[in-house]
């Protein structure tokens, strides 16, 4: 696990996002998960919504500066023509930006959520950029997103594999998906949802000891399983009317779970 994972900003309670912002994030991560080439769609929201750049360029980010910021990120993805990438992106994703008097601004529909869109897309990029491509990519995405604290996106990465699987593999993949879903509920401080999915996840994953062999590699989640069992025990003993400090404080105090892909 990289040092970036250890500094994830998402290992804490998260806000409930407006439906429009959820859609912005959903469509882009789904594209990036479906095709590694489309990881590029995450680059532009990351830059345009960055608070520092917005404050320094209230009239819009000049296009040469936008392309300069994008060049390094795109280079890590194997794309070395930022101007072409930007024009292609605008054609496919016109809701990303609008022209201001001095350059490009993020879509006005993002409103005050622009910095969070930037942060989440940037963290998704951090999770997806170094991954192996080919058949291992979808599973590697799920593991890396989980380790970066992006539990909702982890679910999105693993679900297509689960849909296509059968038998014991389908059962174990569903266990991993439910484990991630429970941590998403923890981020939203939804105790009942958290407890319900973790109960089912542990039932499915304990049968294999938390080690899930797949055609694309083996996911080792034994330590995560133990940490989740501790959290589940606390959640089952907590009343719904308990305040956040009592109900969720001990859950955040435990170590953050991670998976290993071998």
Secondary structure, DSSP 8 states (H G I E B T S, - for coil): --HHHHT-TTSS------HHHHHHHHHHHHHHHH-GGGGGHHHHHHHHT-HHHHHHTTT-B-HHHHHHHHHHHHHHTT---HHHHHHHHHHH-TTSEEE-SSSEEE-GGGGGGHHHHHHHHHHHHHHHTT---GGGHHHHHHHHHHHTT-HHHHHHHHHHHHHH--HHHHHHHHHHHHHHHHHHHHHTT-HHHHHHHHHHHHHHHHTTTTEEEETTEEEE-HHHHHHHHHHHHHHHTS-TTS-HHHHHHHHHHS-----EE-
